[in-house]
Amino acid sequence: MKSHTDDGYVKVIVNLKDDKILGIHFLGPNAGETIMGFATAMKLGVTREVLFDTVGLHPTCAEEIVLLTVTKR
């Protein structure tokens, strides 16, 4: 039986006019530590392109944030 302790959810909200990240929602293991680095990047004006060109820390859930694909516009 699969354990659900490693399940997580991620949503990145992007302003399509200037490609800046407006928010990142993350629910999963070590969410506090994982989102902390992304919060710093957001304060510095990170764009979607830069975020998705970043290498996520392996083996952590942070990898999933930089591997996301567009699901809704």
PDB file with one MODEL, atoms N, CA, C and O in Angstrom:
MODEL        1
ATOM      1  N   MET A   1       0.840  -1.185   0.000  1.00  0.00           N
ATOM      2  CA  MET A   1       0.000   0.000   0.000  1.00  0.00           C
ATOM      3  C   MET A   1       0.884   1.247   0.000  1.00  0.00           C
ATOM      4  O   MET A   1       1.861   1.330   0.744  1.00  0.00           O
ATOM      5  N   LYS A   2       0.530   2.203  -0.837  1.00  0.00           N
ATOM      6  CA  LYS A   2       1.294   3.444  -0.939  1.00  0.00           C
ATOM      7  C   LYS A   2       1.043   4.333   0.273  1.00  0.00           C
ATOM      8  O   LYS A   2      -0.095   4.503   0.709  1.00  0.00           O
ATOM      9  N   SER A   3       2.122   4.897   0.808  1.00  0.00           N
ATOM     10  CA  SER A   3       2.006   5.847   1.899  1.00  0.00           C
ATOM     11  C   SER A   3       1.687   7.230   1.338  1.00  0.00           C
ATOM     12  O   SER A   3       2.243   7.624   0.313  1.00  0.00           O
ATOM     13  N   HIS A   4       0.814   7.954   1.987  1.00  0.00           N
ATOM     14  CA  HIS A   4       0.459   9.292   1.533  1.00  0.00           C
ATOM     15  C   HIS A   4       1.284  10.371   2.229  1.00  0.00           C
ATOM     16  O   HIS A   4       0.985  11.556   2.080  1.00  0.00           O
ATOM     17  N   THR A   5       2.300   9.997   2.974  1.00  0.00           N
ATOM     18  CA  THR A   5       3.092  10.988   3.692  1.00  0.00           C
ATOM     19  C   THR A   5       3.981  11.800   2.766  1.00  0.00           C
ATOM     20  O   THR A   5       4.455  12.865   3.163  1.00  0.00           O
ATOM     21  N   ASP A   6       4.227  11.335   1.542  1.00  0.00           N
ATOM     22  CA  ASP A   6       5.059  12.074   0.605  1.00  0.00           C
ATOM     23  C   ASP A   6       4.241  12.824  -0.447  1.00  0.00           C
ATOM     24  O   ASP A   6       4.813  13.463  -1.329  1.00  0.00           O
ATOM     25  N   ASP A   7       2.929  12.754  -0.365  1.00  0.00           N
ATOM     26  CA  ASP A   7       2.091  13.467  -1.324  1.00  0.00           C
ATOM     27  C   ASP A   7       2.202  14.969  -1.090  1.00  0.00           C
ATOM     28  O   ASP A   7       2.415  15.418   0.036  1.00  0.00           O
ATOM     29  N   GLY A   8       2.059  15.733  -2.154  1.00  0.00           N
ATOM     30  CA  GLY A   8       2.107  17.182  -2.016  1.00  0.00           C
ATOM     31  C   GLY A   8       1.389  17.858  -3.162  1.00  0.00           C
ATOM     32  O   GLY A   8       1.035  17.224  -4.155  1.00  0.00           O
ATOM     33  N   TYR A   9       1.180  19.144  -3.012  1.00  0.00           N
ATOM     34  CA  TYR A   9       0.494  19.943  -4.016  1.00  0.00           C
ATOM     35  C   TYR A   9       1.259  21.244  -4.211  1.00  0.00           C
ATOM     36  O   TYR A   9       1.730  21.849  -3.248  1.00  0.00           O
ATOM     37  N   VAL A  10       1.377  21.668  -5.471  1.00  0.00           N
ATOM     38  CA  VAL A  10       2.107  22.897  -5.785  1.00  0.00           C
ATOM     39  C   VAL A  10       1.304  23.699  -6.798  1.00  0.00           C
ATOM     40  O   VAL A  10       0.744  23.147  -7.745  1.00  0.00           O
ATOM     41  N   LYS A  11       1.257  25.016  -6.583  1.00  0.00           N
ATOM     42  CA  LYS A  11       0.648  25.922  -7.564  1.00  0.00           C
ATOM     43  C   LYS A  11       1.523  27.163  -7.630  1.00  0.00           C
ATOM     44  O   LYS A  11       1.857  27.748  -6.600  1.00  0.00           O
ATOM     45  N   VAL A  12       1.896  27.565  -8.843  1.00  0.00           N
ATOM     46  CA  VAL A  12       2.656  28.794  -9.059  1.00  0.00           C
ATOM     47  C   VAL A  12       1.761  29.749  -9.830  1.00  0.00           C
ATOM     48  O   VAL A  12       1.217  29.387 -10.873  1.00  0.00           O
ATOM     49  N   ILE A  13       1.606  30.967  -9.324  1.00  0.00           N
ATOM     50  CA  ILE A  13       0.763  31.975  -9.958  1.00  0.00           C
ATOM     51  C   ILE A  13       1.668  33.001 -10.633  1.00  0.00           C
ATOM     52  O   ILE A  13       2.544  33.588  -9.998  1.00  0.00           O
ATOM     53  N   VAL A  14       1.443  33.210 -11.943  1.00  0.00           N
ATOM     54  CA  VAL A  14       2.313  34.064 -12.749  1.00  0.00           C
ATOM     55  C   VAL A  14       1.500  35.199 -13.367  1.00  0.00           C
ATOM     56  O   VAL A  14       0.395  34.982 -13.863  1.00  0.00           O
ATOM     57  N   ASN A  15       2.059  36.418 -13.332  1.00  0.00           N
ATOM     58  CA  ASN A  15       1.480  37.549 -14.048  1.00  0.00           C
ATOM     59  C   ASN A  15       1.935  37.428 -15.501  1.00  0.00           C
ATOM     60  O   ASN A  15       3.119  37.595 -15.793  1.00  0.00           O
ATOM     61  N   LEU A  16       1.017  37.141 -16.402  1.00  0.00           N
ATOM     62  CA  LEU A  16       1.377  36.905 -17.799  1.00  0.00           C
ATOM     63  C   LEU A  16       1.861  38.169 -18.510  1.00  0.00           C
ATOM     64  O   LEU A  16       2.500  38.071 -19.558  1.00  0.00           O
ATOM     65  N   LYS A  17       1.575  39.341 -17.969  1.00  0.00           N
ATOM     66  CA  LYS A  17       2.023  40.584 -18.602  1.00  0.00           C
ATOM     67  C   LYS A  17       3.538  40.765 -18.504  1.00  0.00           C
ATOM     68  O   LYS A  17       4.174  41.188 -19.470  1.00  0.00           O
ATOM     69  N   ASP A  18       4.114  40.449 -17.355  1.00  0.00           N
ATOM     70  CA  ASP A  18       5.560  40.635 -17.194  1.00  0.00           C
ATOM     71  C   ASP A  18       6.290  39.345 -16.776  1.00  0.00           C
ATOM     72  O   ASP A  18       7.494  39.368 -16.523  1.00  0.00           O
ATOM     73  N   ASP A  19       5.562  38.230 -16.706  1.00  0.00           N
ATOM     74  CA  ASP A  19       6.126  36.910 -16.404  1.00  0.00           C
ATOM     75  C   ASP A  19       6.614  36.760 -14.959  1.00  0.00           C
ATOM     76  O   ASP A  19       7.281  35.779 -14.632  1.00  0.00           O
ATOM     77  N   LYS A  20       6.285  37.727 -14.092  1.00  0.00           N
ATOM     78  CA  LYS A  20       6.737  37.634 -12.697  1.00  0.00           C
ATOM     79  C   LYS A  20       5.866  36.676 -11.899  1.00  0.00           C
ATOM     80  O   LYS A  20       4.660  36.563 -12.121  1.00  0.00           O
ATOM     81  N   ILE A  21       6.514  35.993 -10.966  1.00  0.00           N
ATOM     82  CA  ILE A  21       5.819  35.075 -10.056  1.00  0.00           C
ATOM     83  C   ILE A  21       5.103  35.900  -8.998  1.00  0.00           C
ATOM     84  O   ILE A  21       5.734  36.689  -8.293  1.00  0.00           O
ATOM     85  N   LEU A  22       3.796  35.726  -8.881  1.00  0.00           N
ATOM     86  CA  LEU A  22       3.007  36.434  -7.873  1.00  0.00           C
ATOM     87  C   LEU A  22       2.849  35.626  -6.599  1.00  0.00           C
ATOM     88  O   LEU A  22       2.693  36.190  -5.516  1.00  0.00           O
ATOM     89  N   GLY A  23       2.888  34.305  -6.724  1.00  0.00           N
ATOM     90  CA  GLY A  23       2.715  33.471  -5.547  1.00  0.00           C
ATOM     91  C   GLY A  23       3.054  32.029  -5.827  1.00  0.00           C
ATOM     92  O   GLY A  23       2.952  31.560  -6.961  1.00  0.00           O
ATOM     93  N   ILE A  24       3.453  31.335  -4.794  1.00  0.00           N
ATOM     94  CA  ILE A  24       3.700  29.901  -4.869  1.00  0.00           C
ATOM     95  C   ILE A  24       2.991  29.269  -3.681  1.00  0.00           C
ATOM     96  O   ILE A  24       3.257  29.616  -2.530  1.00  0.00           O
ATOM     97  N   HIS A  25       2.102  28.357  -3.964  1.00  0.00           N
ATOM     98  CA  HIS A  25       1.410  27.617  -2.917  1.00  0.00           C
ATOM     99  C   HIS A  25       2.014  26.229  -2.888  1.00  0.00           C
ATOM    100  O   HIS A  25       2.111  25.564  -3.920  1.00  0.00           O
ATOM    101  N   PHE A  26       2.418  25.791  -1.711  1.00  0.00           N
ATOM    102  CA  PHE A  26       3.067  24.493  -1.577  1.00  0.00           C
ATOM    103  C   PHE A  26       2.548  23.803  -0.330  1.00  0.00           C
ATOM    104  O   PHE A  26       2.605  24.354   0.769  1.00  0.00           O
ATOM    105  N   LEU A  27       2.047  22.601  -0.509  1.00  0.00           N
ATOM    106  CA  LEU A  27       1.570  21.790   0.600  1.00  0.00           C
ATOM    107  C   LEU A  27       2.242  20.433   0.478  1.00  0.00           C
ATOM    108  O   LEU A  27       1.977  19.690  -0.467  1.00  0.00           O
ATOM    109  N   GLY A  28       3.096  20.108   1.411  1.00  0.00           N
ATOM    110  CA  GLY A  28       3.810  18.844   1.347  1.00  0.00           C
ATOM    111  C   GLY A  28       4.868  18.760   2.424  1.00  0.00           C
ATOM    112  O   GLY A  28       4.949  19.625   3.296  1.00  0.00           O
ATOM    113  N   PRO A  29       5.685  17.711   2.363  1.00  0.00           N
ATOM    114  CA  PRO A  29       6.737  17.523   3.360  1.00  0.00           C
ATOM    115  C   PRO A  29       7.716  18.689   3.383  1.00  0.00           C
ATOM    116  O   PRO A  29       8.143  19.160   2.328  1.00  0.00           O
ATOM    117  N   ASN A  30       8.073  19.155   4.564  1.00  0.00           N
ATOM    118  CA  ASN A  30       9.051  20.233   4.759  1.00  0.00           C
ATOM    119  C   ASN A  30       8.679  21.506   4.009  1.00  0.00           C
ATOM    120  O   ASN A  30       9.551  22.183   3.464  1.00  0.00           O
ATOM    121  N   ALA A  31       7.403  21.833   3.978  1.00  0.00           N
ATOM    122  CA  ALA A  31       6.929  22.992   3.223  1.00  0.00           C
ATOM    123  C   ALA A  31       7.597  24.290   3.685  1.00  0.00           C
ATOM    124  O   ALA A  31       7.946  25.130   2.855  1.00  0.00           O
ATOM    125  N   GLY A  32       7.774  24.461   4.967  1.00  0.00           N
ATOM    126  CA  GLY A  32       8.382  25.693   5.483  1.00  0.00           C
ATOM    127  C   GLY A  32       9.777  25.920   4.953  1.00  0.00           C
ATOM    128  O   GLY A  32      10.098  27.011   4.484  1.00  0.00           O
ATOM    129  N   GLU A  33      10.606  24.903   5.023  1.00  0.00           N
ATOM    130  CA  GLU A  33      11.974  25.022   4.542  1.00  0.00           C
ATOM    131  C   GLU A  33      12.024  25.144   3.025  1.00  0.00           C
ATOM    132  O   GLU A  33      12.848  25.880   2.481  1.00  0.00           O
ATOM    133  N   THR A  34      11.145  24.424   2.350  1.00  0.00           N
ATOM    134  CA  THR A  34      11.137  24.434   0.888  1.00  0.00           C
ATOM    135  C   THR A  34      10.726  25.797   0.346  1.00  0.00           C
ATOM    136  O   THR A  34      11.365  26.311  -0.572  1.00  0.00           O
ATOM    137  N   ILE A  35       9.677  26.386   0.894  1.00  0.00           N
ATOM    138  CA  ILE A  35       9.146  27.631   0.359  1.00  0.00           C
ATOM    139  C   ILE A  35      10.007  28.828   0.736  1.00  0.00           C
ATOM    140  O   ILE A  35       9.915  29.871   0.089  1.00  0.00           O
ATOM    141  N   MET A  36      10.830  28.710   1.752  1.00  0.00           N
ATOM    142  CA  MET A  36      11.639  29.833   2.226  1.00  0.00           C
ATOM    143  C   MET A  36      12.555  30.396   1.130  1.00  0.00           C
ATOM    144  O   MET A  36      12.631  31.612   0.959  1.00  0.00           O
ATOM    145  N   GLY A  37      13.234  29.543   0.405  1.00  0.00           N
ATOM    146  CA  GLY A  37      14.116  30.004  -0.667  1.00  0.00           C
ATOM    147  C   GLY A  37      13.342  30.616  -1.812  1.00  0.00           C
ATOM    148  O   GLY A  37      13.783  31.595  -2.414  1.00  0.00           O
ATOM    149  N   PHE A  38      12.193  30.045  -2.115  1.00  0.00           N
ATOM    150  CA  PHE A  38      11.368  30.591  -3.186  1.00  0.00           C
ATOM    151  C   PHE A  38      10.795  31.955  -2.796  1.00  0.00           C
ATOM    152  O   PHE A  38      10.623  32.823  -3.651  1.00  0.00           O
ATOM    153  N   ALA A  39      10.505  32.144  -1.524  1.00  0.00           N
ATOM    154  CA  ALA A  39      10.000  33.440  -1.061  1.00  0.00           C
ATOM    155  C   ALA A  39      11.046  34.527  -1.277  1.00  0.00           C
ATOM    156  O   ALA A  39      10.708  35.640  -1.680  1.00  0.00           O
ATOM    157  N   THR A  40      12.297  34.221  -1.018  1.00  0.00           N
ATOM    158  CA  THR A  40      13.375  35.186  -1.251  1.00  0.00           C
ATOM    159  C   THR A  40      13.446  35.547  -2.727  1.00  0.00           C
ATOM    160  O   THR A  40      13.561  36.721  -3.079  1.00  0.00           O
ATOM    161  N   ALA A  41      13.379  34.549  -3.577  1.00  0.00           N
ATOM    162  CA  ALA A  41      13.427  34.789  -5.026  1.00  0.00           C
ATOM    163  C   ALA A  41      12.246  35.654  -5.466  1.00  0.00           C
ATOM    164  O   ALA A  41      12.408  36.538  -6.307  1.00  0.00           O
ATOM    165  N   MET A  42      11.073  35.411  -4.911  1.00  0.00           N
ATOM    166  CA  MET A  42       9.894  36.198  -5.272  1.00  0.00           C
ATOM    167  C   MET A  42      10.068  37.658  -4.863  1.00  0.00           C
ATOM    168  O   MET A  42       9.690  38.561  -5.610  1.00  0.00           O
ATOM    169  N   LYS A  43      10.634  37.890  -3.692  1.00  0.00           N
ATOM    170  CA  LYS A  43      10.867  39.264  -3.244  1.00  0.00           C
ATOM    171  C   LYS A  43      11.836  39.988  -4.167  1.00  0.00           C
ATOM    172  O   LYS A  43      11.782  41.211  -4.289  1.00  0.00           O
ATOM    173  N   LEU A  44      12.717  39.243  -4.815  1.00  0.00           N
ATOM    174  CA  LEU A  44      13.684  39.832  -5.741  1.00  0.00           C
ATOM    175  C   LEU A  44      13.139  39.929  -7.166  1.00  0.00           C
ATOM    176  O   LEU A  44      13.857  40.364  -8.067  1.00  0.00           O
ATOM    177  N   GLY A  45      11.871  39.529  -7.388  1.00  0.00           N
ATOM    178  CA  GLY A  45      11.232  39.686  -8.682  1.00  0.00           C
ATOM    179  C   GLY A  45      11.470  38.551  -9.665  1.00  0.00           C
ATOM    180  O   GLY A  45      11.544  38.779 -10.872  1.00  0.00           O
ATOM    181  N   VAL A  46      11.590  37.341  -9.160  1.00  0.00           N
ATOM    182  CA  VAL A  46      11.855  36.200 -10.044  1.00  0.00           C
ATOM    183  C   VAL A  46      10.755  36.046 -11.095  1.00  0.00           C
ATOM    184  O   VAL A  46       9.576  36.270 -10.821  1.00  0.00           O
ATOM    185  N   THR A  47      11.164  35.661 -12.292  1.00  0.00           N
ATOM    186  CA  THR A  47      10.222  35.421 -13.374  1.00  0.00           C
ATOM    187  C   THR A  47      10.012  33.923 -13.549  1.00  0.00           C
ATOM    188  O   THR A  47      10.774  33.104 -13.034  1.00  0.00           O
ATOM    189  N   ARG A  48       8.965  33.587 -14.285  1.00  0.00           N
ATOM    190  CA  ARG A  48       8.668  32.176 -14.568  1.00  0.00           C
ATOM    191  C   ARG A  48       9.841  31.520 -15.283  1.00  0.00           C
ATOM    192  O   ARG A  48      10.215  30.393 -14.956  1.00  0.00           O
ATOM    193  N   GLU A  49      10.421  32.208 -16.250  1.00  0.00           N
ATOM    194  CA  GLU A  49      11.541  31.642 -16.999  1.00  0.00           C
ATOM    195  C   GLU A  49      12.719  31.314 -16.085  1.00  0.00           C
ATOM    196  O   GLU A  49      13.307  30.237 -16.189  1.00  0.00           O
ATOM    197  N   VAL A  50      13.062  32.236 -15.196  1.00  0.00           N
ATOM    198  CA  VAL A  50      14.175  31.994 -14.272  1.00  0.00           C
ATOM    199  C   VAL A  50      13.842  30.863 -13.310  1.00  0.00           C
ATOM    200  O   VAL A  50      14.684  30.007 -13.040  1.00  0.00           O
ATOM    201  N   LEU A  51      12.618  30.857 -12.793  1.00  0.00           N
ATOM    202  CA  LEU A  51      12.216  29.799 -11.860  1.00  0.00           C
ATOM    203  C   LEU A  51      12.350  28.429 -12.506  1.00  0.00           C
ATOM    204  O   LEU A  51      12.881  27.499 -11.898  1.00  0.00           O
ATOM    205  N   PHE A  52      11.868  28.303 -13.743  1.00  0.00           N
ATOM    206  CA  PHE A  52      11.878  27.001 -14.393  1.00  0.00           C
ATOM    207  C   PHE A  52      13.243  26.637 -14.962  1.00  0.00           C
ATOM    208  O   PHE A  52      13.449  25.496 -15.375  1.00  0.00           O
ATOM    209  N   ASP A  53      14.180  27.584 -14.991  1.00  0.00           N
ATOM    210  CA  ASP A  53      15.570  27.288 -15.365  1.00  0.00           C
ATOM    211  C   ASP A  53      16.418  26.924 -14.150  1.00  0.00           C
ATOM    212  O   ASP A  53      17.597  26.596 -14.289  1.00  0.00           O
ATOM    213  N   THR A  54      15.825  26.979 -12.967  1.00  0.00           N
ATOM    214  CA  THR A  54      16.528  26.678 -11.725  1.00  0.00           C
ATOM    215  C   THR A  54      16.565  25.173 -11.490  1.00  0.00           C
ATOM    216  O   THR A  54      15.627  24.456 -11.840  1.00  0.00           O
ATOM    217  N   VAL A  55      17.647  24.708 -10.901  1.00  0.00           N
ATOM    218  CA  VAL A  55      17.770  23.293 -10.546  1.00  0.00           C
ATOM    219  C   VAL A  55      17.241  23.123  -9.126  1.00  0.00           C
ATOM    220  O   VAL A  55      17.724  23.770  -8.196  1.00  0.00           O
ATOM    221  N   GLY A  56      16.248  22.254  -8.961  1.00  0.00           N
ATOM    222  CA  GLY A  56      15.678  21.999  -7.641  1.00  0.00           C
ATOM    223  C   GLY A  56      16.612  21.145  -6.798  1.00  0.00           C
ATOM    224  O   GLY A  56      17.357  20.320  -7.327  1.00  0.00           O
ATOM    225  N   LEU A  57      16.569  21.342  -5.509  1.00  0.00           N
ATOM    226  CA  LEU A  57      17.394  20.552  -4.600  1.00  0.00           C
ATOM    227  C   LEU A  57      16.942  19.103  -4.604  1.00  0.00           C
ATOM    228  O   LEU A  57      15.763  18.811  -4.405  1.00  0.00           O
ATOM    229  N   HIS A  58      17.867  18.210  -4.827  1.00  0.00           N
ATOM    230  CA  HIS A  58      17.569  16.778  -4.915  1.00  0.00           C
ATOM    231  C   HIS A  58      18.053  16.083  -3.657  1.00  0.00           C
ATOM    232  O   HIS A  58      19.162  16.401  -3.228  1.00  0.00           O
ATOM    233  N   PRO A  59      17.375  15.217  -3.055  1.00  0.00           N
ATOM    234  CA  PRO A  59      16.019  14.745  -3.320  1.00  0.00           C
ATOM    235  C   PRO A  59      15.034  15.437  -2.399  1.00  0.00           C
ATOM    236  O   PRO A  59      14.830  14.993  -1.269  1.00  0.00           O
ATOM    237  N   THR A  60      14.433  16.491  -2.851  1.00  0.00           N
ATOM    238  CA  THR A  60      13.409  17.182  -2.063  1.00  0.00           C
ATOM    239  C   THR A  60      12.208  17.494  -2.952  1.00  0.00           C
ATOM    240  O   THR A  60      12.258  17.316  -4.169  1.00  0.00           O
ATOM    241  N   CYS A  61      11.152  17.955  -2.337  1.00  0.00           N
ATOM    242  CA  CYS A  61       9.958  18.340  -3.084  1.00  0.00           C
ATOM    243  C   CYS A  61      10.177  19.622  -3.868  1.00  0.00           C
ATOM    244  O   CYS A  61       9.378  19.950  -4.745  1.00  0.00           O
ATOM    245  N   ALA A  62      11.253  20.361  -3.567  1.00  0.00           N
ATOM    246  CA  ALA A  62      11.542  21.592  -4.298  1.00  0.00           C
ATOM    247  C   ALA A  62      11.760  21.313  -5.776  1.00  0.00           C
ATOM    248  O   ALA A  62      11.537  22.190  -6.610  1.00  0.00           O
ATOM    249  N   GLU A  63      12.185  20.126  -6.107  1.00  0.00           N
ATOM    250  CA  GLU A  63      12.362  19.749  -7.512  1.00  0.00           C
ATOM    251  C   GLU A  63      11.054  19.880  -8.282  1.00  0.00           C
ATOM    252  O   GLU A  63      11.056  20.263  -9.452  1.00  0.00           O
ATOM    253  N   GLU A  64       9.959  19.568  -7.642  1.00  0.00           N
ATOM    254  CA  GLU A  64       8.665  19.588  -8.322  1.00  0.00           C
ATOM    255  C   GLU A  64       8.241  21.005  -8.700  1.00  0.00           C
ATOM    256  O   GLU A  64       7.560  21.199  -9.707  1.00  0.00           O
ATOM    257  N   ILE A  65       8.637  21.993  -7.904  1.00  0.00           N
ATOM    258  CA  ILE A  65       8.247  23.369  -8.186  1.00  0.00           C
ATOM    259  C   ILE A  65       8.886  23.856  -9.485  1.00  0.00           C
ATOM    260  O   ILE A  65       8.239  24.567 -10.255  1.00  0.00           O
ATOM    261  N   VAL A  66      10.129  23.492  -9.740  1.00  0.00           N
ATOM    262  CA  VAL A  66      10.809  23.969 -10.952  1.00  0.00           C
ATOM    263  C   VAL A  66      10.509  23.077 -12.169  1.00  0.00           C
ATOM    264  O   VAL A  66      10.972  23.363 -13.273  1.00  0.00           O
ATOM    265  N   LEU A  67       9.745  22.011 -11.974  1.00  0.00           N
ATOM    266  CA  LEU A  67       9.390  21.117 -13.072  1.00  0.00           C
ATOM    267  C   LEU A  67       7.936  21.234 -13.508  1.00  0.00           C
ATOM    268  O   LEU A  67       7.464  20.430 -14.312  1.00  0.00           O
ATOM    269  N   LEU A  68       7.228  22.218 -12.991  1.00  0.00           N
ATOM    270  CA  LEU A  68       5.800  22.366 -13.286  1.00  0.00           C
ATOM    271  C   LEU A  68       5.549  22.694 -14.749  1.00  0.00           C
ATOM    272  O   LEU A  68       6.414  23.235 -15.438  1.00  0.00           O
ATOM    273  N   THR A  69       4.357  22.360 -15.208  1.00  0.00           N
ATOM    274  CA  THR A  69       3.925  22.728 -16.548  1.00  0.00           C
ATOM    275  C   THR A  69       2.654  23.559 -16.433  1.00  0.00           C
ATOM    276  O   THR A  69       1.968  23.505 -15.413  1.00  0.00           O
ATOM    277  N   VAL A  70       2.341  24.314 -17.453  1.00  0.00           N
ATOM    278  CA  VAL A  70       1.151  25.159 -17.453  1.00  0.00           C
ATOM    279  C   VAL A  70      -0.079  24.275 -17.534  1.00  0.00           C
ATOM    280  O   VAL A  70      -0.177  23.423 -18.418  1.00  0.00           O
ATOM    281  N   THR A  71      -1.013  24.469 -16.624  1.00  0.00           N
ATOM    282  CA  THR A  71      -2.241  23.684 -16.632  1.00  0.00           C
ATOM    283  C   THR A  71      -3.465  24.558 -16.867  1.00  0.00           C
ATOM    284  O   THR A  71      -4.521  24.051 -17.247  1.00  0.00           O
ATOM    285  N   LYS A  72      -3.336  25.880 -16.645  1.00  0.00           N
ATOM    286  CA  LYS A  72      -4.485  26.763 -16.812  1.00  0.00           C
ATOM    287  C   LYS A  72      -3.984  28.179 -17.088  1.00  0.00           C
ATOM    288  O   LYS A  72      -2.998  28.620 -16.497  1.00  0.00           O
ATOM    289  N   ARG A  73      -4.648  28.872 -17.963  1.00  0.00           N
ATOM    290  CA  ARG A  73      -4.298  30.271 -18.252  1.00  0.00           C
ATOM    291  C   ARG A  73      -5.403  31.171 -17.808  1.00  0.00           C
ATOM    292  O   ARG A  73      -5.307  32.388 -17.961  1.00  0.00           O
TER     293      ARG A  73
ENDMDL
END
